[in-house]
Amino acid sequence: MATHVSIILRKSMIGRRSHQRRVLAGLGLRRIDQSVVRADTPTIRGMIAKVSHLVEVREVEGQGGA
């Protein structure tokens, strides 16, 4: 299993429900095509599941950065 995941915002937050906006903010995503690397934990996976229709996820091996 990958130790980190890269999450890329692919669709706009305009017109989305407030809880989806808060999840994206919690992941650190603000703009389309912005990407962040987060640890692959059950909490992060749950957040990704809530906004899976807006993001693209790639598994990254090793230390992904920030």
N, CA, C and O of each residue as an XYZ file, in Angstrom:
264
protein
N       0.839     -1.186      0.000
C       0.000      0.000      0.000
C       0.885      1.251      0.000
O       1.926      1.288      0.656
N       0.461      2.256     -0.733
C       1.222      3.501     -0.813
C       1.214      4.206      0.539
O       0.262      4.079      1.310
N       2.261      4.933      0.813
C       2.338      5.638      2.079
C       1.744      7.035      1.980
O       1.386      7.635      2.993
N       1.639      7.556      0.753
C       1.066      8.876      0.522
C       0.154      8.840     -0.691
O       0.269      7.956     -1.541
N      -0.752      9.803     -0.765
C      -1.602      9.949     -1.940
C      -1.500     11.388     -2.437
O      -1.433     12.333     -1.650
N      -1.489     11.529     -3.749
C      -1.524     12.840     -4.379
C      -2.969     13.104     -4.777
O      -3.583     12.287     -5.464
N      -3.515     14.232     -4.353
C      -4.909     14.577     -4.603
C      -4.930     15.831     -5.460
O      -4.324     16.841     -5.102
N      -5.630     15.772     -6.600
C      -5.695     16.891     -7.534
C      -7.147     17.301     -7.698
O      -8.000     16.467     -8.001
N      -7.431     18.584     -7.500
C      -8.785     19.104     -7.691
C      -9.029     19.262     -9.179
O      -8.333     20.033     -9.840
N     -10.006     18.543     -9.720
C     -10.280     18.550    -11.154
C     -11.536     19.318    -11.538
O     -11.653     19.758    -12.681
N     -12.474     19.491    -10.621
C     -13.709     20.211    -10.922
C     -13.898     21.348     -9.937
O     -13.372     21.320     -8.825
N     -14.653     22.346    -10.357
C     -14.854     23.556     -9.576
C     -15.685     23.310     -8.321
O     -16.501     22.390     -8.261
N     -15.452     24.163     -7.316
C     -16.252     24.126     -6.091
C     -17.495     24.992     -6.204
O     -18.340     24.979     -5.308
N     -17.621     25.746     -7.290
C     -18.779     26.627     -7.461
C     -20.050     25.788     -7.508
O     -20.143     24.818     -8.260
N     -21.016     26.172     -6.701
C     -22.299     25.485     -6.673
C     -22.317     24.206     -5.855
O     -23.329     23.506     -5.834
N     -21.231     23.889     -5.188
C     -21.167     22.670     -4.354
C     -21.689     22.973     -2.965
O     -21.694     24.124     -2.527
N     -22.123     21.946     -2.284
C     -22.638     22.111     -0.927
C     -21.509     22.505      0.026
O     -20.335     22.226     -0.216
N     -21.903     23.158      1.108
C     -20.906     23.704      2.037
C     -20.043     22.614      2.664
O     -18.859     22.842      2.913
N     -20.612     21.425      2.927
C     -19.783     20.387      3.549
C     -18.720     19.880      2.580
O     -17.639     19.482      3.013
N     -19.006     19.884      1.273
C     -18.000     19.479      0.299
C     -16.896     20.531      0.205
O     -15.723     20.188      0.057
N     -17.264     21.801      0.291
C     -16.265     22.882      0.283
C     -15.355     22.781      1.495
O     -14.148     22.999      1.395
N     -15.941     22.449      2.643
C     -15.141     22.326      3.867
C     -14.191     21.140      3.790
O     -13.066     21.218      4.283
N     -14.625     20.047      3.181
C     -13.755     18.882      3.024
C     -12.573     19.233      2.121
O     -11.431     18.890      2.425
N     -12.850     19.916      1.012
C     -11.771     20.323      0.111
C     -10.806     21.272      0.811
O      -9.593     21.161      0.633
N     -11.326     22.194      1.597
C     -10.453     23.106      2.353
C      -9.615     22.323      3.361
O      -8.440     22.627      3.565
N     -10.212     21.326      3.983
C      -9.491     20.492      4.936
C      -8.369     19.706      4.288
O      -7.346     19.436      4.919
N      -8.559     19.339      3.033
C      -7.506     18.655      2.287
C      -6.442     19.623      1.802
O      -5.352     19.203      1.413
N      -6.749     20.927      1.820
C      -5.799     21.936      1.386
C      -5.948     22.322     -0.068
O      -5.021     22.877     -0.659
N      -7.110     22.034     -0.662
C      -7.337     22.342     -2.073
C      -8.158     23.614     -2.215
O      -9.197     23.769     -1.573
N      -7.679     24.536     -3.073
C      -8.362     25.805     -3.276
C      -8.677     26.080     -4.733
O      -9.703     26.692     -5.032
N      -7.822     25.645     -5.645
C      -7.965     25.978     -7.064
C      -7.989     24.715     -7.919
O      -7.435     23.685     -7.534
N      -8.634     24.802     -9.081
C      -8.635     23.696    -10.031
C      -7.193     23.417    -10.453
O      -6.405     24.343    -10.640
N      -6.862     22.159    -10.600
C      -5.539     21.644    -10.972
C      -4.494     21.808     -9.883
O      -3.318     21.532    -10.120
N      -4.888     22.248     -8.699
C      -3.958     22.283     -7.574
C      -3.821     20.864     -7.048
O      -4.796     20.113     -7.013
N      -2.619     20.498     -6.640
C      -2.424     19.163     -6.087
C      -1.752     19.255     -4.726
O      -0.951     20.154     -4.471
N      -2.091     18.315     -3.864
C      -1.479     18.210     -2.544
C      -1.122     16.749     -2.314
O      -1.739     15.854     -2.891
N      -0.135     16.515     -1.475
C       0.253     15.157     -1.100
C      -0.056     14.994      0.377
O       0.380     15.794      1.205
N      -0.799     13.969      0.698
C      -1.197     13.702      2.079
C      -0.864     12.249      2.428
O      -0.772     11.394      1.547
N      -0.689     11.990      3.706
C      -0.464     10.626      4.180
C      -1.697      9.784      3.882
O      -2.825     10.272      3.953
N      -1.477      8.531      3.551
C      -2.576      7.630      3.223
C      -3.129      7.028      4.515
O      -2.705      5.959      4.954
N      -4.087      7.744      5.112
C      -4.703      7.300      6.356
C      -6.196      7.099      6.124
O      -6.742      7.612      5.148
N      -6.858      6.364      7.004
C      -8.310      6.193      6.861
C      -9.071      7.519      6.889
O     -10.093      7.650      6.214
N      -8.599      8.493      7.647
C      -9.250      9.800      7.712
C      -9.193     10.495      6.356
O     -10.209     10.997      5.875
N      -8.026     10.527      5.742
C      -7.863     11.155      4.435
C      -8.661     10.404      3.382
O      -9.275     11.026      2.515
N      -8.664      9.088      3.439
C      -9.441      8.289      2.481
C     -10.937      8.581      2.612
O     -11.651      8.614      1.610
N     -11.408      8.791      3.826
C     -12.809      9.138      4.036
C     -13.140     10.499      3.456
O     -14.210     10.685      2.877
N     -12.229     11.457      3.608
C     -12.430     12.788      3.039
C     -12.457     12.709      1.506
O     -13.271     13.364      0.857
N     -11.563     11.905      0.944
C     -11.529     11.724     -0.507
C     -12.835     11.105     -0.992
O     -13.347     11.492     -2.043
N     -13.373     10.161     -0.251
C     -14.621      9.514     -0.645
C     -15.780     10.509     -0.709
O     -16.671     10.367     -1.547
N     -15.775     11.504      0.161
C     -16.840     12.515      0.180
C     -16.825     13.405     -1.057
O     -17.868     13.910     -1.473
N     -15.647     13.598     -1.646
C     -15.534     14.495     -2.802
C     -14.891     13.783     -3.999
O     -14.232     14.416     -4.823
N     -15.086     12.481     -4.085
C     -14.429     11.691     -5.136
C     -14.812     12.134     -6.540
O     -14.043     11.938     -7.481
N     -15.985     12.726     -6.692
C     -16.433     13.191     -8.005
C     -15.767     14.501     -8.416
O     -15.933     14.939     -9.554
N     -15.022     15.131     -7.519
C     -14.362     16.407     -7.805
C     -12.848     16.284     -7.917
O     -12.194     17.191     -8.433
N     -12.282     15.182     -7.445
C     -10.827     15.058     -7.366
C     -10.321     13.838     -8.118
O     -11.071     12.919     -8.448
N      -9.012     13.867     -8.378
C      -8.301     12.723     -8.938
C      -7.254     12.317     -7.905
O      -6.589     13.173     -7.322
N      -7.110     11.023     -7.679
C      -6.198     10.534     -6.641
C      -5.179      9.592     -7.269
O      -5.526      8.713     -8.057
N      -3.914      9.793     -6.905
C      -2.833      8.907     -7.335
C      -2.042      8.489     -6.110
O      -1.777      9.297     -5.220
N      -1.674      7.239     -6.077
C      -0.863      6.753     -4.967
C       0.605      7.068     -5.235
O       1.095      6.927     -6.355
N       1.293      7.500     -4.179
C       2.695      7.898     -4.273
C       3.475      7.106     -3.239
O       3.075      7.021     -2.078
N       4.579      6.533     -3.662
C       5.429      5.782     -2.737
C       6.404      6.710     -2.034
O       6.878      7.677     -2.630
N       6.708      6.429     -0.783
C       7.705      7.189     -0.045
C       7.204      8.544      0.414
O       6.003      8.812      0.427
N       8.150      9.394      0.790
C       7.842     10.723      1.275
C       7.435     11.603      0.098
O       8.241     11.850     -0.799
N       6.190     12.077      0.094
C       5.679     12.864     -1.010
C       5.921     14.354     -0.879
O       5.603     15.103     -1.802
N       6.460     14.800      0.208
C       6.694     16.236      0.379
C       5.885     16.792      1.516
O       5.493     16.069      2.432
N       5.632     18.092      1.454
C       4.950     18.868      2.484
C       4.180     17.998      3.392
O       3.541     18.488      4.322
